[in-house]
Amino acid sequence: MKKSLIALALLGFGVANAQEQVVKIGQVSPLTGGQSHLGKDNENGARLALEEYNAKGLTIGGKKVKFEIMSEDDQADPKTATTVAQRIVDAGVKGVVGHLNSGTSIPASRIYHQAGLVQISPSATNPTLTNQGYPGVFRVMANDVHQGKVLGEFAVAKLGKKVAIIDDRTAYGQGLADQVDKAVKASGGTVTNREFTTDKAVDFKAQLTKIKAQNPDVIMYGGMDTQAGPMLKQIKELGINAKFLAGDGGCSSEMFKLAGDAIGANAYCSNPGVPLASMPGGKTFNERFKKRFNVDIQVYAPYAYDAASAIVEAMKAANSVEPAKYLPALKKVSFDGVTGKVSFDDKGDIKGGAITLYQATGGKWEPMK
């Protein structure tokens, strides 16, 4: 009798267990190298979203769901990104939050598209990403057509009409710089220089010396904080008095460590979206994030959180974790995220994406009114 009861109990346990499904969500960003602080920020944002959904105890398709994050390091390198993307596909993940950079997101998107996998980038802003016609590609941040226009117009209207531009030749850096170039000229300004570096460089004095000779009012850099910080130091060393302007890649809290006392009130940056304090869910998200990870938010964590949330919300709406089934629901999804209302246009771009300008003040980026 006891053996029968034990057998029945074990059978019941097996049935209960069979009703739970583990759903893997990929997260890809640079977790090593100069941009690792940004990559970890993305990872933490996505991880927090999935942990909070797990705590709610969701049931999808008649089964209790447990989300697991599969986090991969693409080293901010396009070739590594495609290798990692294939690894993600082979692991049977059901959706991807990533990649961080445009230069990695774009080549990886082809791999995901061929596998029928959904990809939502929290931070890749090059317009090409969503202009490829891949139905499963989305982003939760405004693209560089908008950001570059705002930066270029702001530079000419408020900082000076002579603008020198440097970019790191990545899809993000060059793409943003090209948009700024257009906007400066359209606003009646002059681009005095177009100089180039790489996303691995540490010495910019050759480019800055050429720029100094043209005496610009503004130096705009298209690239990440890893280069922007040291560049500011070298601008100061060379005695260049131009104001400094960067996009979201330089709009991190890490910039103040990288630039040291070379960053001051003449440094400005832009970031898609509204300031964290102005985000509908920004205050409580910041508290939960710090409690969970004991670090400050860099830039993109709220967007990574919303990207992961969009995948789960679409799964809930479709009552399926399979990309082919929840993709139609994702195209129609509309919910209140940390960063604001999350919904997508027919290309996969976020609807109503804002751009905010910031000025370096008292050791941090303060939003400009």
Solvent accessible surface area in square Angstrom, and as a share of the most:
residue,aa,sasa,rsa
1,M,179,0.80
2,K,162,0.69
3,K,170,0.72
4,S,61,0.39
5,L,97,0.48
6,I,102,0.52
7,A,59,0.46
8,L,111,0.55
9,A,66,0.51
10,L,119,0.59
11,L,116,0.58
12,G,39,0.37
13,F,130,0.54
14,G,36,0.34
15,V,83,0.48
16,A,65,0.50
17,N,88,0.45
18,A,64,0.50
19,Q,86,0.38
20,E,76,0.34
21,Q,42,0.19
22,V,80,0.46
23,V,3,0.02
24,K,77,0.32
25,I,1,0.00
26,G,0,0.00
27,Q,1,0.00
28,V,0,0.00
29,S,0,0.00
30,P,1,0.00
31,L,46,0.23
32,T,78,0.45
33,G,60,0.57
34,G,46,0.45
35,Q,12,0.05
36,S,35,0.22
37,H,40,0.18
38,L,1,0.00
39,G,0,0.00
40,K,101,0.43
41,D,5,0.03
42,N,0,0.00
43,E,8,0.04
44,N,9,0.04
45,G,0,0.00
46,A,1,0.00
47,R,68,0.25
48,L,8,0.04
49,A,0,0.00
50,L,4,0.02
51,E,61,0.28
52,E,40,0.18
53,Y,15,0.06
54,N,46,0.23
55,A,91,0.70
56,K,139,0.59
57,G,36,0.34
58,L,26,0.13
59,T,88,0.51
60,I,2,0.01
61,G,45,0.43
62,G,58,0.56
63,K,80,0.34
64,K,104,0.44
65,V,5,0.03
66,K,92,0.39
67,F,6,0.03
68,E,66,0.30
69,I,35,0.18
70,M,37,0.17
71,S,33,0.21
72,E,26,0.12
73,D,32,0.17
74,D,0,0.00
75,Q,94,0.42
76,A,13,0.10
77,D,48,0.25
78,P,65,0.41
79,K,167,0.71
80,T,32,0.19
81,A,0,0.00
82,T,34,0.20
83,T,80,0.46
84,V,2,0.01
85,A,0,0.00
86,Q,79,0.35
87,R,114,0.41
88,I,0,0.00
89,V,36,0.21
90,D,108,0.56
91,A,38,0.29
92,G,42,0.41
93,V,7,0.04
94,K,49,0.21
95,G,0,0.00
96,V,0,0.00
97,V,1,0.00
98,G,1,0.01
99,H,0,0.00
100,L,3,0.02
101,N,17,0.09
102,S,1,0.01
103,G,14,0.14
104,T,0,0.00
105,S,0,0.00
106,I,32,0.16
107,P,38,0.24
108,A,0,0.00
109,S,0,0.00
110,R,112,0.41
111,I,20,0.10
112,Y,0,0.00
113,H,76,0.34
114,Q,126,0.56
115,A,51,0.40
116,G,49,0.47
117,L,12,0.06
118,V,1,0.01
119,Q,0,0.00
120,I,0,0.00
121,S,0,0.00
122,P,0,0.00
123,S,5,0.03
124,A,1,0.00
125,T,0,0.00
126,N,15,0.08
127,P,21,0.13
128,T,64,0.37
129,L,1,0.01
130,T,8,0.04
131,N,84,0.43
132,Q,59,0.26
133,G,64,0.61
134,Y,49,0.18
135,P,66,0.41
136,G,9,0.08
137,V,4,0.03
138,F,3,0.01
139,R,0,0.00
140,V,5,0.03
141,M,2,0.01
142,A,7,0.05
143,N,20,0.10
144,D,0,0.00
145,V,63,0.36
146,H,97,0.44
147,Q,0,0.00
148,G,0,0.00
149,K,111,0.47
150,V,46,0.26
151,L,0,0.00
152,G,0,0.00
153,E,70,0.31
154,F,19,0.08
155,A,0,0.00
156,V,12,0.07
157,A,78,0.60
158,K,148,0.63
159,L,14,0.07
160,G,17,0.17
161,K,117,0.49
162,K,77,0.33
163,V,0,0.00
164,A,0,0.00
165,I,0,0.00
166,I,0,0.00
167,D,0,0.00
168,D,3,0.02
169,R,104,0.38
170,T,37,0.22
171,A,35,0.27
172,Y,12,0.05
173,G,0,0.00
174,Q,61,0.27
175,G,14,0.14
176,L,0,0.00
177,A,0,0.00
178,D,51,0.26
179,Q,36,0.16
180,V,0,0.00
181,D,15,0.08
182,K,127,0.54
183,A,9,0.07
184,V,0,0.00
185,K,119,0.50
186,A,93,0.72
187,S,44,0.28
188,G,56,0.54
189,G,11,0.10
190,T,76,0.44
191,V,27,0.16
192,T,33,0.19
193,N,17,0.09
194,R,69,0.25
195,E,24,0.11
196,F,91,0.38
197,T,11,0.07
198,T,73,0.42
199,D,26,0.14
200,K,139,0.59
201,A,25,0.19
202,V,113,0.65
203,D,94,0.48
204,F,1,0.00
205,K,83,0.35
206,A,72,0.56
207,Q,31,0.14
208,L,0,0.00
209,T,77,0.45
210,K,121,0.51
211,I,0,0.00
212,K,97,0.41
213,A,83,0.64
214,Q,90,0.40
215,N,110,0.56
216,P,9,0.06
217,D,52,0.27
218,V,0,0.00
219,I,0,0.00
220,M,0,0.00
221,Y,0,0.00
222,G,0,0.00
223,G,0,0.00
224,M,8,0.04
225,D,0,0.00
226,T,31,0.18
227,Q,5,0.02
228,A,0,0.00
229,G,0,0.00
230,P,33,0.21
231,M,0,0.00
232,L,10,0.05
233,K,86,0.37
234,Q,21,0.09
235,I,9,0.05
236,K,114,0.48
237,E,115,0.52
238,L,43,0.22
239,G,46,0.44
240,I,18,0.09
241,N,140,0.72
242,A,14,0.11
243,K,59,0.25
244,F,4,0.02
245,L,0,0.00
246,A,1,0.01
247,G,0,0.00
248,D,2,0.01
249,G,0,0.00
250,G,0,0.00
251,C,9,0.06
252,S,0,0.00
253,S,50,0.32
254,E,32,0.15
255,M,0,0.00
256,F,33,0.14
257,K,154,0.65
258,L,50,0.25
259,A,0,0.00
260,G,32,0.31
261,D,126,0.65
262,A,18,0.14
263,I,20,0.10
264,G,37,0.36
265,A,65,0.50
266,N,83,0.43
267,A,1,0.01
268,Y,17,0.07
269,C,0,0.00
270,S,0,0.00
271,N,19,0.10
272,P,1,0.01
273,G,15,0.15
274,V,52,0.30
275,P,22,0.14
276,L,50,0.25
277,A,96,0.74
278,S,73,0.47
279,M,14,0.06
280,P,103,0.65
281,G,19,0.18
282,G,0,0.00
283,K,145,0.61
284,T,73,0.42
285,F,0,0.00
286,N,40,0.20
287,E,91,0.41
288,R,81,0.30
289,F,0,0.00
290,K,89,0.38
291,K,183,0.78
292,R,111,0.41
293,F,33,0.14
294,N,136,0.70
295,V,76,0.44
296,D,85,0.44
297,I,23,0.12
298,Q,34,0.15
299,V,11,0.06
300,Y,3,0.01
301,A,0,0.00
302,P,2,0.01
303,Y,6,0.02
304,A,0,0.00
305,Y,28,0.11
306,D,0,0.00
307,A,0,0.00
308,A,0,0.00
309,S,5,0.03
310,A,0,0.00
311,I,0,0.00
312,V,0,0.00
313,E,38,0.17
314,A,0,0.00
315,M,0,0.00
316,K,84,0.36
317,A,77,0.60
318,A,33,0.26
319,N,91,0.47
320,S,15,0.10
321,V,10,0.06
322,E,71,0.32
323,P,17,0.11
324,A,87,0.67
325,K,134,0.57
326,Y,0,0.00
327,L,32,0.16
328,P,72,0.45
329,A,18,0.14
330,L,0,0.00
331,K,87,0.37
332,K,169,0.72
333,V,15,0.09
334,S,70,0.45
335,F,32,0.13
336,D,112,0.58
337,G,11,0.11
338,V,8,0.05
339,T,26,0.15
340,G,15,0.14
341,K,118,0.50
342,V,1,0.00
343,S,17,0.11
344,F,6,0.03
345,D,55,0.29
346,D,138,0.72
347,K,111,0.47
348,G,3,0.03
349,D,17,0.09
350,I,24,0.12
351,K,114,0.48
352,G,82,0.79
353,G,34,0.32
354,A,42,0.33
355,I,36,0.18
356,T,19,0.11
357,L,32,0.16
358,Y,19,0.07
359,Q,47,0.21
360,A,4,0.03
361,T,71,0.41
362,G,82,0.79
363,G,55,0.53
364,K,115,0.49
365,W,32,0.11
366,E,64,0.29
367,P,60,0.37
368,M,70,0.31
369,K,249,1.06
